[in-house]
Amino acid sequence: MTEVESGQKRDAPVNSPEKPTNRRGKKKNKWRKQKEYLDEKNRPKKKQRVETGVRGNWEPIVKSNEQFEKYYKALQLFPEEEWDSFMSHMRVDLPATFRVVNSRGDSIALNNIMKEQYFSKLKGVLIEGEPCPLPENLPWYHGGLAWQIDMSRPMLRHSEELFSLHQFLVSEVERGSIARQEAVSMIPPLVLDVKPHHTVLDMCAAPGSKTLQLLEALHAEGPHPSGLVIANDGDNKRCYMLVTQTKRFNSLAFMITNEDATRFPNVKVFNNAGKFVSLKYDRILCDVPCTGDGTLRKNYAIWKKWCQAQAIGIHKLQRRILLRAMDMLAEGGRIVYSTCSLNPIENEATVLSALRDRPQFRLVPSEGFLPELKRRPGLTTWKVMHNSGTWYEKFDDVEDPKHRKSVAPTMFPTDSEKYNLERCMRVYPHDQNTGGFFICVIERKKTESENTESSNQEGVENNAGNVKEEENKSDTAFSDNLHKNTNVLVDKMTWKDYHGFREDPYIFQDPDAECFKTLKEWYKISEDFPFKNIFARSKNPESQKQRNLSIACSRLRDIIQQNENKIKIINCGLRLFSFTKEVFSKCPYRLLQEGAHFTAKYMGAKIFEVSLEDMIKVLGPDTGVPKHTLHPDLFEKVKDLPTGIVVFYLPASGIIPTMYTCVYSTENGVKAYITEDEKNHFRLILGQEPLMTKRELKKLEAMENHRKKKIETAARIALENAQKENQEDKADAEKTDEAEPNDQNEEIEKDLSAEEINSDS
């Protein structure tokens, strides 16, 4: 190396063209090229922006697919004379369906209000000159709580005649009392038969309508079940949709995870014998990803892109999810496998191949499930069509090596007569005006063993006395947590597995924490309150000002503490308190409405029983209620209250349950500290008219603007037509004017020619 004097720069080394300078230089050159491409001269032209309110040149939706019709005609899913009815239903929009959530305690009262105040007003209403269809009960849904109206959701949304009904549904959906859900989507949770002591896993849960049904069944006997529900989805963004859908339920026994369903981690727990084992589930719902051709009535894009290659490509994924579910199921447990597809490659073939690999499982007969639901038995024979159009009846017929890469032996009905595939359920659109769906119930056979004890009520492993035998059985599929189908560890989460947003850890608070002392003094919370189950999500565990304090059931707390580094948890538990400024109240944490029904049972102060009249006053407009206008007994209790959140509750009466409301108390008045939708729900239950919300005012304003634009557009079109007619009339008049002189000239010429003839003669 040459010497360099002080104060001089060293010359850069000259590298050969074969050797790049460094990685940083590569990135710079790459960015320089990209920057040149994005220069103004080379920048690609942007698409012209469409003006607001003006539609582009949309191509009409063609509800037809030649390959779809050819494929399903050849499969002969039903008699040939039903084909026209099947296709005509597939080309008509899906009816709007919704159901009343059945674990709030006021579901019967809300269902009666909906029938009397909203459905009864639809009689005699005309929509575009035709009578409005009336909502009908789904006969197979228990309790008469599910409804169907033969009208598409966009039509229900934009019809002025149905404005009040639509706004009622929107408000109750936001509150969590009503769920919008496709009719056939309600079937899998019903046949899963969840009980309050079951440990339930929903492997592909988003967007969460079926998960909400599982929570309803879990809480059927009360707000504190001994079981729990774990909802999982592999898509990180869809997990947050799941949070939005299920947070309205307010359950302590619910957790959302973000894991690949094909290699869902083994959740470790202590069994009754004190041994650290993998959690086994009593109920597992496998509503797996599919091609979705049963949803053609609402997903119009499938008409254009449907092809058989999609079913062949997704078959292996569905099979892996089902096998993983089988490996996690407890003895005597139940799996429901379902798809919104009609393709036997995704349905019967997947189930059949899994039953061949797991002989300890069997299909449960479907005759006893939902007797009023019209369904068809599962297929026992079918053919496999390659995307090229070649049909195969068995795998040995596949001679083309390219076709063998995609077509698998598990797709064919080999030995199907041994596994009772007719016990599966197929729902077709033309049977009860629904979408298409496939459902089957798979049960793990019980084995006779000594010293067995049920873990359903404790929520841990079945057969605690026979743990070694159970572990030996699971080793065939999971040897030291090694997945048989994917050959990857499923019990340890690494940075590669941690995709999406990185969630804050769960910090379970010390029962003697300073914040709890303040809460105990302010609300006089009893010592029976489970402070050890309170947690916060924060990167700083020592902070005394956690944003939110939530609570989880004891089983969920143990699962989180023992598995937080093995599984990605998105959300769990129930929010009780939220941190606030000291100016707002002397207590640094305010009580939240979503947890008021739980906390109120442990409060000795700041909670007051009110009369029906006072509750209606508090639920009035947002202007607040002066304290002196309340009942004298209540006024004496609240007149000297410091500023802060208190709880008013109305005792249960008849079909109306106890009603808890968070109230903001000041020196002079009280005001309900709840959402507009919550307030309107309580008013409806108490027999009062709902108040106009900000959302409804915006909707009315938008409808009025749309009506004005419609009138203006009609007037403009009429004016343009009138101008065109005037122009056409002028053009016709000019043509006639030009034609008349020509006729006169012809007559003159005729007269002149006649005169010439006479003169010659």
N, C-alpha and C positions, 0 to 999 in steps of 0.2 A: 504494500500500500504506500502510495506517495505521501511525502510529508507535506503538511499545510502550515504556512506561517500564521501567526496570530493575526486576527482581524480579517482573514480571507475565508471565503466559502469553499467547501469541498465540492468538486465536480460530481454530478450525479453519475452513478455507474451506468455503463452502456450495456443493456441486456440484448441478447439475441432475440429475433422474432419468435422463436419457438417457445421461449420462456416468458410467461406473463410477468409483469412487475409485481403485483400482489392482488389480493382479493378486493382490497379497498379501491384500487385502481380500476378493477373490473366493474365494480358497482358504480363508480363515477362515470365511466364510459357508458354504461347502460343507462344511467339517469340522464346523461347528456343527450343521448340519442332520443330518449323519450321526451326530453324537453324540446328538442328540435322538432319532433313530430307534433308536439302540442303548440308550436309556434302559431302565430296568427295566420301566416301564409299557408301553413300546412294543416291547419286545424280543420277537421271534418265539419261539414255543414250540419247545423242543428236542424231538427225537425221543426216545421212551422207549428207555432203554438195555436191550439184551437181556442177560439173565443169561448168565454163562459156562457153556458146555456145552449151552445150549438153542438150538435152531435156530428161526429165525423162520418165518413162513408163506411159504416159498419156493414159487414157481410151478414146476411141472414143465416141463422143457425140451421144447419141441415141435420135433422134428427134421423140419420140413416147411416149405416155402416155395412157394406156388403159382406166383409169378412165375419163380422159379428153375427149377422143373420145366417150365413152359411154354416158357421161353426155350431151354433146352438140348435139349428134345425137338424143337423146331422146327429147331435147327441141325443135328441128325442127326450128332453126333460119331462115332457108331458104329452098327452095325446095331440095329434096333428091338428084336430079341429079347434084347439085352444090357441093356436099360434097367432091368429089375427087379433084375438082379444089381448093376448100378452103384449104384442107390439103396439097396439093402440094405447094401452095403459102406459107403456114405456115412453111414449111420445107426448103424454100429457103431464103438466106440472104436478108435482107432489103436493098433496094437501098439507095445510098447516096443522101441526099437532103440538100440544103442550100438556103438562100435568101439574097437579098441585103437590108440592113437597109434603110428605106425610110424616114428618117428625117434629114439626114446630108446635104441635099441640092445638093450633087453631086452623088446621087444614079443613076440617068439616065445615066450620063457620065460613071460611073463605070460599069454599066450593059452593055453598048455598048462596052467598052474596053474588058470586059470579053468575050463577044461573038466574037469580031473581032480578038483579039490577042491570045486567049487561046482555045476557043471551035473550032475555024476554023482549028487549027493545029491538031486536033484529027482525021480528015478525012483521012482514009487510014492507020492509025496506027494499027499495029497488036500486040496483047497481048496474049502470049502463043499460037500463031498461029491462033488466031481468031480476027476478026475486033473489034476495040475498040467501045463500045457503046457511042453514042453521047448524050450530055445533052439535056433534053427536058423541056420546060416550063410546070409548073403546071397550067392547063387551068383555074382553079377556083380561083387562087390567083391574086389579083388586080395588075395591072401595069406590069404584066409579069416579076416580080422581083424574083420569086421563081423557082428553078431549081431542076431537078431530073436526076441522072445518074444511069443507071441500073448496079451498081457495088457496092460491099460492101465497107465500110470505110477502113477495113484493106487492101483490094486489092488496093484501091486508094492510100493508104499511102505507100505501099511497091513497087509499080510498077515503074520501071525506066522510062518507056515511059511517065508516067504522073507526072514526078517529078516537072516540072515547074508549072503545074496546081495546084498540091498539095501545093507547097510552096507559090503560090499566094494566095490560100485560107487560109492557115495558117497565113500569114502576115496580110491579111485583117480582119480575125477573131480577131487577137490580137489587131488590131487598132480599131475594133468595127464597121467596115463598112459592114461586112458580118457575118451572124449568121448561124451556123450549127444547124439544127433543123429537127426533123422528120416531114414528110408532114402532118400527121393527127394532130400533136401537134400544128400546125398553125391555126386550125379551131376555137377553143374556143375564143381566143381574137378577131378574125374577127367578129363572130356573137354577141359578147358582145356590139359592136357598141359604142366605147368610143369616146367622144367629148372633145375638149380642156377645157371646163368648168366643166367637171365631177369630182367628188370625187370618186376615185377608190380604192378598196381594193382587193388584191390578197391574199387569206387566206392560201394557201399552195404553196408558190411561188418557192422554190428551185427546180432545179438549176437555173432557171431564164429565160429560153428562151421565155416563154409566157409573163413574166413581161416586157421583152424588147419590145415585140409587143405592150403592153399596153402603154409604154412610147412613142413609135412611134406615136400611135394614139393621145396621149395627146399633143404632140408637132407638130401635123400635120400642124398647121397654124402659127407656129413661135416658137422661143425659150423661150417665157415667157407666158405659159398658165395660166389661172386663176384657173384651177383645180389642182389636185395633185394625186399621186399614192402612196399607202402604201402597201409594200410587206412584208408578214409575213411568217415565217416558225417555226415550233415547235422544230426542230433539230438545236442545237446551231452550230454544225460543218457545216451543210448545209447552214446556214445563211452566212457564210464567202465565200462559193462557190457562193452564190447569189451576194455578194459584188463584187467578181471578174468578174462575168458575166455582171453586170449592171454598173460598174464604168466607162466603156468605153463610156457610153451614155452621161455623163456630163449634168445632169439635176439638176436644183435648186428645183424642185417640187417633190422630190422622197425621201422616207424614208423606211428603212428596220427595222423590229421588230422581236423579238424572243419570241413568246407567243404560248400557246396552243390554236389551232384554235377552239376547242370546247368551250372555255370560254375566247374568245378574249375580252380584257378589253374595257369598254366604254370610248371612247376618248371624253373628255369634251372640249367644245368650247363655245364662246359667239355668240348667234344668232343675227339677225338683230334687234331684240327688246331689245338687251342688256342682255338677260337672259342666265345663265350658263346651258347648256343642253348637252345631248349626241349627238355626231356627227352621222349623218345618211349618208349613202353612196349611190351615184347614180348608181354605177356599182360595182358588186362583182363577182370575179371569184373563183369558188370552184372546182379546179382540185384536188380532194381529193385522199388520199392514197388508193391503191387498190391492188388486187392480180396481176395485170399486165399481164394476159394471152393474151392480145392483142399485147404484145411486144415479143412474142415467136421468132420472126424472128431475133431479135438482142440479147435478153436475154435468152441464151440457158439453163441456170440453171433452169429455170421455168419448162422445160420439165420433169425434174426428180422429182422436189418437189411439183408439182401442186396437189392439192386435194381440194375437195369441202368444207372441214372444214375451209379453209382460208377465203373463201367468207362469210361463216356464222359468222365467228369470227370478221370480219372487218365491217360488215353491221351496227352495232350499232354506231361505231365511225363515219362512213360516215353520218349517219342520224343526229348525234349530230352536226357535222360541218355545215350541210345544214340548220338545224334549227337555229343555231346561226347566220348564214348569213341572214336568213329571218328576224330575229329580229333586225338586224342593217340596213336593206335596207329602203331607203326613198320611199315615195309614188310615183308611176310611175317609180320606179327604176327597174333594171334588174339584175338577177343572171344567170350566166351560170354554170351549174353543169356538170362536165365531169369526165370520168375515161378512162384509157387505158385497160379496161376489157370488156369482152363480156357477163359476167354473169348477168342475170336479178336481182339476189339478191342484187348486188352492184349498179345496175342502176335503172331500172324501179321500183323495190320494194322500194328503198330508196326515190325516188322522190314521189311515190304514198303515202307513209306513211307521208312524210312531208306536202304534200298538204292536207291530211286529217286533220292534226293538225293545219294548217294555212289556213283557208278558204278564206282569203283575197288575196291569190296568185293564179295564173293561168299559164298554159303552153302556150307559144307563138307559133303559127304555124311556121314551118321551111321551107315552100315552097319558101319564098322570100329570104332566105339566100343562097348565093353561088350557083346559079342555075346550074353551070357546074360540081358541085361536085356530084358524085354518092353516094347516101345514101339510107338506108332502113328505113321504119317507126319503131317506138318503138313497143315493144311487149305489148299486152293487156292481154294475158293469159300465164301462165307458172306454172310449178310444182317445188317443193322444194325437193331436195335430201339430206338426212342426209349422213354423211361421211360413215356410215355403208352400204350404198347402198339402204336404204329404201326411197321410194318416197311418198310424201304427196301432195294432191291437195288443202287441206285447213287445217287450224290449228286445227280444231276439230278432225281431223284424227290422230293427234299426241297423242297417248295414253301412250307411253313409258315415264316414268318420267325422265329418263336420257336424252332422246331426247328433252324433253320440256325445259331442262336447256339451250340448245344451239339454238334450232329452236324457233323463235319469231313470234308473230302474224303479225308484220309489214313486214314480208317477203312474204306474200301471196297476190295475186291480188284481194283483196276484194273490190268490188264496183269500179273496174278499169274503167268501161265504163263511169263513171261520170266525169273523169278527163282528157280525151283526150290524153292518153299516146301515141297514134300514132303520135303525134306532135314531139316526141323525134326523134333524128337522130342516126342511127347505121351505122358505116362505117366498111366494111369487107375487108380483104386483097385482095381477088380475084376480087374485083370490079375495082380498079384502081391501083393495085400493091402497096399497102400501108400496114401499120399496122392496127390493130383493134382498134376502138374507139367508145365511146358513148358520145353524147352531147345533152343537152336540155337547152332551154331558159325559165326562170321563171320570171314572171313580177308581181309586186305588183300593185293591182288595185288602181286607184285613187278614192278618196271619195269626194263627193261634200260638200264643207264647205265654209263659208264666211270668208272674210278677209285673204285669202291665198296669199302668195307671194313665188315666186320661190327662192331657195337659191343656184341654180346651179352655178351662176356666182360669188357668194360670197363664195361658198363652205361650207355652214353650213346647218342647219336644213331646210327642206322644211316645208311649212305651219307655218311660224313664228307667224301668228296671231291666230293659233289654237294649240298652244303648249300644253295646258292643255289636250285637247282631245288626242293628240299624246302620251303624257306621260301616260294617262290612258290606251291606247291601249298597250303600251310597258310594262305596269305593269303586264299584264297577263302572259308575259314570263319573264320579268325582274322586280321584285319587289325590289326596293332599291338595284339595281345592283346584285340581287341574281339570279343566273342562274337556270332556271326551271329544266334542265336536269341533272346538275351536283351538285346542291345545294352548290355551293361555291361562295364566293365573287369574282367578276371579275374586281373590280375597284380599288383595292389596292394591290400593289406588296409587298410581304414579302420576307424574306431571303429564305424561303422554295421554293418560286416560282422562285427565281433568280438562275437559273441553268446555268452552263457554265462559260465562262470567264466574269469577272466583268468589264464592260466598264467604261471608264472615263466619268465624267459628261460633259454636254454641257455648256460652259461659253460664253455667248454673251457679246461682248466687248463694252466698253464705246466709243461712237463716238468721244470723245475728248481724247482718249488714245494716249500715246506718240508714239506708233508704227504707228498710222494712220497719225500723223503729218509728220513723215519721208517719208511715202509713198506719201502723198500729195505733198511734196516738190520734190521728186525724179521723180514721174510720172505725176505731175500736174493734179491729179485727181480732177474732178469737184465736186462741192457741192451736185450735184444730186445723187451721188453715195450712195447706201443704206448701210451706215456704221453700222446702228443699226441692220442689218441682218447678220453681220459678227460674227462668233463664232469660238471658239477653244475648243479642248477636252483636259482637263488637271485637275489634282487633286489640283493644286495650282492656284486658280483664280487670285491671285495678281501678278503672274509672268509676267514680261514684255517681255519674250522670249518664246512665245508659238511656238510649233513646226510647226503647219500648221494653216493657217487662211482660213476658208471656209465660204460659203454664202448659205443661204436658203431663199426661198420665204417667204413673210410676213405671209402667212397662216401656213406654216410649222414652222416658228419661234414661233407663238402663241401656236401651238399644243405642241411643245417641252417644252416651258416654263410652260404650265399648266398641263402637263401630264408626265413629266420626272420621277416622283416618282411612277407612276402608271403602266408604261409600259416599257419594256426593249427595248431600241433603240440600234441597232447595227451600223447603218450608215445612214447618210443623207447628203443632200446638195452637193455643188460643191466646190472643192478646188481651191483657187485663188493664195495664196502666201505661200511660204515655208521659214522658218528661215534659214539663212546662216551665215557664219563667216564674220566678218568685213573685213578680208583680201580679200575676194572675191569681195566685192563691198562696196561702201559707204552706200548703203541702206541695212539694216539688213534682209530684206525680198526680195526674188526673185520671179518674176512672173512665174507661171506654165503654160505649154502649154494647159492643159485641161481647164483652165479658161480664156485663152487669148481672145477667141471670145466674152466673156462677158465684161472683163475689158477694152478691147481696145476702146469700145464706150465711155468710160469716161476719157480716157487719153488725156492730152494735150501736153505731152512731151514723149520722148523716143519711139515714134511710127512714122514710115516712110512708105510712099507709094513707092513701087518699081516697076520696069518694069519686063516684063516676063523674059528677059535675065538675069537680076540680081537675080531674084528669083531662076532660074535654077542653077545659079552659087552657090548660098548659099546652095541649096539642093544637092550639089555634095558630093564627098567623105569627110571624116572627117578631112582632112588636113587643112581646113579653106580657106578663100578667102581674099587675101590682099585688103586693102581698096582702094588702088590706081587703081585697076582693075575694080572697079564698075563704073557705069555711073557717069559722072562729077557732075551732080546735086546732086546725092545721096552721092557722095564722099565728097562734101562740107558740107553736113549735119552731116556726121558720123565721119569725120576725127579727131575731137577734143572730141569725146565722152569718158567719163571715163569708166573704166572697170565695166561691169554689163550686165544685161539682158535688151534688147530692143525688140520691135515688128516690124517686117516687114509685110506689108500686100499688097496683089495683088488684085485690084478691080475686081468685078464680070464681066464676059463676057460670053454671051450665056447661056449654061446650066451649066457653071462652076461658083460656088458661090465665094464670097469673101474669100480669103485664108489668114489666120493669122498664122505667124510662130514666135516663140520665138528665138531670136538670141543672142549669147554671143559675146559681143563686147570687144575687147582689144585695145591696143594702135595701133597695126599694121594691124589687120584683124578682120573679123567677121566669125562666125561659127554657123550653125543651132543647137540649143539646144533642139532637139527633139529626139524621138526614131527612130531606123532604120525602123520600120514598118510604122511610120508616114511619114518619109521622102520618102519611096518608094511609098506610096499612093499618096502623092503630085506629085511625078515625073510621075506616071502613068496618073494622071489627066491632067498634063501639056504636055503629049505626049512624055515623055522620058522613056528610058529603066530603070527598077529598078536596084538598086545596089545589089551586093551579100552580104547577111547578115551573121553574125557569125553563126546563126542557120543553114543556108543553107550550109555553109562550113562544119560544123560538120555532117550534114546529108550526104553530098557527101563523106566525109571521111568514115563514117559508111558504106555507100553503097559499097565503094571501098574495104573496109576490108571484108565485107560480100562476095563480088565477089571473092576475093582472097581465102577466106576460102572455098568457094564453089568449086573452081578449085582444091585446095589442097585436099579437101575431095574426089572429083571425081577421082583424080589421085591416092590417097591412096587406094580407093576402087578397082580401076582397077588393081593396083599393087597386092593387096591382092588376087583378083580373079585369076590373072596370077600365083601367087605363089601356090594357091590351085590347079590350073590346072596342074602345073608342078609336084606337090606332087602326084596328082592322076595318072599322066602319069607314074611317077616312080613306084608307087605302082602296077600299071597294068603290067609294065615291069617285076617287081620282081615276080609277080604271074606267068607270062608266063615262066620266067626262071626256077621257081620251078616246073612248070608243065612239061617241056621238059624232064628232067632226068627221071622222073617217067614213061613217055611214052617209053623211051629207055629201061628202066629196064623191062617193060612189054614185049617189043619185044624180049629182050634177053631170058626172062623166056619162052616165046612161042617157040623160037628156040630150047632151051634146052629140053623142053618137047617133041618137035617133034623128036629130035635126039634120046631121050630115047625110044620113041615108035618104031623108025626104028631099033634100036639095039635089042630091044626085039623080034621084028619080025624076 
